[in-house]
Amino acid sequence: MFGTTFVLALRSILRHKLRSILTALGIIIGVAAVVTMVTLGKATTAAVQQQISSLGTNILQIRPGQGFGRGGGGPRPPDFKEQDVQAVRDQIAGVTAVAPQAQSTATVIYNGANWSTTINGTTNDYFQVQPWPLVEGRQWTRAEEQAGKAVCIIGNTIRTNLFRGGAAVGDRIRVNGVSCDVIGVLSTRGQAGFGGDQDDVVIMPIKQVQRRFTGTRDVRLMLVGTDSDYESAQVQASITDLLRERRSITGGKDDDFNIFDTAQISATLTGTTTLLTRIVAAVAGISLVVGGIGIMNIMLVSVTERTREIGIRLAIGAVANEVLMQFLVEAVVLSMLGGVIGLLLAQLAVALFSYLGGLPFLFDVQINTVAFLISAVIGIVFGYFPARRAASLNPIDALRHE
């Protein structure tokens, strides 16, 4: 019985191909929009988590100011001193390493090619706090670090633009007129959603950067590695107390520095992208309801057009449930057809936007399955009323219909 009903429903749909496609258009757009938005939202979340994890785990970033800027309209808070770095390293339980940083911008020149980039002065603890393996060469020695030698480790973007992706270790580049020996090349990290190109960097011993580029021995940023056995909040509280004391912040005065936990940043960004994804998906889901209303409307028109056919079927022995099932199956098949086309369009849209946005391509089995099932449920919900109306027709009245 069901096989015959399905064939009749499919035959009716194919009889009016253009009308069937237009009827399913609302479902097609709704399913495509919901699946695309949810999948891209998850891809964005995955990309954010990957970028945060590339910075390393159990890391605290300590900056002067009350945010990423200086905060407020007052004078710029003072940078940290070398003694502050040493105090955090020696006096705070749970700290595994502290990497001070001094940064500047410079033009790097090699063999006639030049590139504007960021110069990051730090110590070898930098590679311990946030592991960043080298694909070529070595780190500088302790003697080179203490002496502030003109040696450098470059990111992949620098190698691509100056050395055309070839070997760089052993060559010498000029950084704002300072001759520097390339001793290592960093592995590729890629783009960061909030920090630009992570590979566009030249890393040098901090004393060299302070002496030749910043002109001061101050430290602009501290990267603090913490032991996973210690609570991050407790370590942050201890560092806060220590720095307030060293920076003479007393009473109820606000801190003139800020501590950022990479894990907290990851959780915040992930929560934000997830919330936005749900909101956008909910808005896109409205089109599914509109599509369902469209199906119900066309099915009501179909019932009116086929009133005489329904009367003939009822007159020759068909029962009301068979008529109801025929129209209900027709609505469900139409809705599911729209769901399948919507899923195919969603995959094309996800692939396109992932490519253009530099996001990983994800195929989420769960959301695709749920979207397809929802399209079937919409067919049942919005197709039941027209089907019920067809099944309740009086055979005699239906045969008289013109």
ChimeraX attribute file (.defattr): number of C-alpha atoms within 10 A of each C-alpha:
attribute: neighborCount
match mode: 1-to-1
recipient: residues
	/A:1	7
	/A:2	11
	/A:3	8
	/A:4	10
	/A:5	18
	/A:6	18
	/A:7	14
	/A:8	16
	/A:9	22
	/A:10	17
	/A:11	12
	/A:12	16
	/A:13	18
	/A:14	13
	/A:15	11
	/A:16	10
	/A:17	11
	/A:18	11
	/A:19	13
	/A:20	19
	/A:21	17
	/A:22	16
	/A:23	24
	/A:24	26
	/A:25	24
	/A:26	25
	/A:27	35
	/A:28	28
	/A:29	22
	/A:30	29
	/A:31	33
	/A:32	29
	/A:33	24
	/A:34	28
	/A:35	29
	/A:36	26
	/A:37	23
	/A:38	24
	/A:39	24
	/A:40	24
	/A:41	21
	/A:42	21
	/A:43	22
	/A:44	24
	/A:45	22
	/A:46	16
	/A:47	19
	/A:48	22
	/A:49	17
	/A:50	15
	/A:51	20
	/A:52	20
	/A:53	15
	/A:54	16
	/A:55	17
	/A:56	19
	/A:57	18
	/A:58	21
	/A:59	24
	/A:60	25
	/A:61	16
	/A:62	23
	/A:63	23
	/A:64	23
	/A:65	21
	/A:66	16
	/A:67	15
	/A:68	12
	/A:69	11
	/A:70	18
	/A:71	15
	/A:72	10
	/A:73	6
	/A:74	7
	/A:75	9
	/A:76	13
	/A:77	16
	/A:78	15
	/A:79	18
	/A:80	23
	/A:81	15
	/A:82	12
	/A:83	12
	/A:84	18
	/A:85	20
	/A:86	13
	/A:87	16
	/A:88	20
	/A:89	19
	/A:90	13
	/A:91	12
	/A:92	16
	/A:93	15
	/A:94	19
	/A:95	21
	/A:96	18
	/A:97	23
	/A:98	26
	/A:99	25
	/A:100	27
	/A:101	24
	/A:102	25
	/A:103	21
	/A:104	13
	/A:105	16
	/A:106	17
	/A:107	14
	/A:108	23
	/A:109	19
	/A:110	15
	/A:111	10
	/A:112	6
	/A:113	11
	/A:114	16
	/A:115	16
	/A:116	15
	/A:117	18
	/A:118	18
	/A:119	25
	/A:120	21
	/A:121	26
	/A:122	26
	/A:123	24
	/A:124	19
	/A:125	17
	/A:126	21
	/A:127	16
	/A:128	17
	/A:129	22
	/A:130	20
	/A:131	13
	/A:132	16
	/A:133	15
	/A:134	17
	/A:135	12
	/A:136	16
	/A:137	15
	/A:138	16
	/A:139	21
	/A:140	19
	/A:141	13
	/A:142	12
	/A:143	9
	/A:144	15
	/A:145	20
	/A:146	13
	/A:147	13
	/A:148	21
	/A:149	19
	/A:150	20
	/A:151	22
	/A:152	26
	/A:153	27
	/A:154	24
	/A:155	21
	/A:156	23
	/A:157	22
	/A:158	23
	/A:159	19
	/A:160	14
	/A:161	15
	/A:162	20
	/A:163	16
	/A:164	12
	/A:165	12
	/A:166	10
	/A:167	13
	/A:168	23
	/A:169	18
	/A:170	11
	/A:171	12
	/A:172	18
	/A:173	21
	/A:174	16
	/A:175	24
	/A:176	14
	/A:177	12
	/A:178	14
	/A:179	14
	/A:180	18
	/A:181	18
	/A:182	22
	/A:183	19
	/A:184	24
	/A:185	26
	/A:186	22
	/A:187	15
	/A:188	16
	/A:189	17
	/A:190	16
	/A:191	15
	/A:192	17
	/A:193	12
	/A:194	9
	/A:195	8
	/A:196	10
	/A:197	14
	/A:198	18
	/A:199	22
	/A:200	23
	/A:201	20
	/A:202	26
	/A:203	24
	/A:204	29
	/A:205	28
	/A:206	26
	/A:207	23
	/A:208	24
	/A:209	25
	/A:210	21
	/A:211	12
	/A:212	15
	/A:213	19
	/A:214	16
	/A:215	10
	/A:216	12
	/A:217	16
	/A:218	17
	/A:219	25
	/A:220	16
	/A:221	19
	/A:222	23
	/A:223	23
	/A:224	27
	/A:225	24
	/A:226	23
	/A:227	16
	/A:228	13
	/A:229	7
	/A:230	13
	/A:231	12
	/A:232	19
	/A:233	10
	/A:234	12
	/A:235	17
	/A:236	19
	/A:237	12
	/A:238	17
	/A:239	21
	/A:240	18
	/A:241	12
	/A:242	17
	/A:243	19
	/A:244	17
	/A:245	11
	/A:246	14
	/A:247	14
	/A:248	10
	/A:249	14
	/A:250	10
	/A:251	6
	/A:252	6
	/A:253	9
	/A:254	11
	/A:255	17
	/A:256	20
	/A:257	22
	/A:258	18
	/A:259	20
	/A:260	16
	/A:261	19
	/A:262	18
	/A:263	17
	/A:264	12
	/A:265	14
	/A:266	18
	/A:267	15
	/A:268	12
	/A:269	16
	/A:270	20
	/A:271	13
	/A:272	12
	/A:273	17
	/A:274	16
	/A:275	13
	/A:276	15
	/A:277	21
	/A:278	15
	/A:279	14
	/A:280	15
	/A:281	21
	/A:282	14
	/A:283	14
	/A:284	21
	/A:285	21
	/A:286	14
	/A:287	20
	/A:288	26
	/A:289	17
	/A:290	15
	/A:291	28
	/A:292	26
	/A:293	20
	/A:294	19
	/A:295	28
	/A:296	24
	/A:297	15
	/A:298	18
	/A:299	24
	/A:300	19
	/A:301	13
	/A:302	15
	/A:303	19
	/A:304	18
	/A:305	13
	/A:306	16
	/A:307	21
	/A:308	19
	/A:309	16
	/A:310	22
	/A:311	22
	/A:312	16
	/A:313	16
	/A:314	21
	/A:315	15
	/A:316	9
	/A:317	8
	/A:318	14
	/A:319	12
	/A:320	19
	/A:321	13
	/A:322	17
	/A:323	22
	/A:324	21
	/A:325	21
	/A:326	23
	/A:327	29
	/A:328	27
	/A:329	25
	/A:330	26
	/A:331	32
	/A:332	23
	/A:333	21
	/A:334	24
	/A:335	31
	/A:336	24
	/A:337	21
	/A:338	28
	/A:339	29
	/A:340	19
	/A:341	17
	/A:342	29
	/A:343	25
	/A:344	14
	/A:345	19
	/A:346	23
	/A:347	19
	/A:348	14
	/A:349	18
	/A:350	24
	/A:351	19
	/A:352	14
	/A:353	16
	/A:354	18
	/A:355	12
	/A:356	9
	/A:357	11
	/A:358	14
	/A:359	20
	/A:360	17
	/A:361	18
	/A:362	15
	/A:363	15
	/A:364	13
	/A:365	9
	/A:366	9
	/A:367	15
	/A:368	25
	/A:369	12
	/A:370	13
	/A:371	24
	/A:372	21
	/A:373	14
	/A:374	18
	/A:375	29
	/A:376	21
	/A:377	16
	/A:378	23
	/A:379	26
	/A:380	21
	/A:381	16
	/A:382	23
	/A:383	28
	/A:384	21
	/A:385	17
	/A:386	24
	/A:387	27
	/A:388	17
	/A:389	15
	/A:390	28
	/A:391	24
	/A:392	13
	/A:393	17
	/A:394	15
	/A:395	20
	/A:396	13
	/A:397	11
	/A:398	20
	/A:399	17
	/A:400	10
	/A:401	14
	/A:402	9
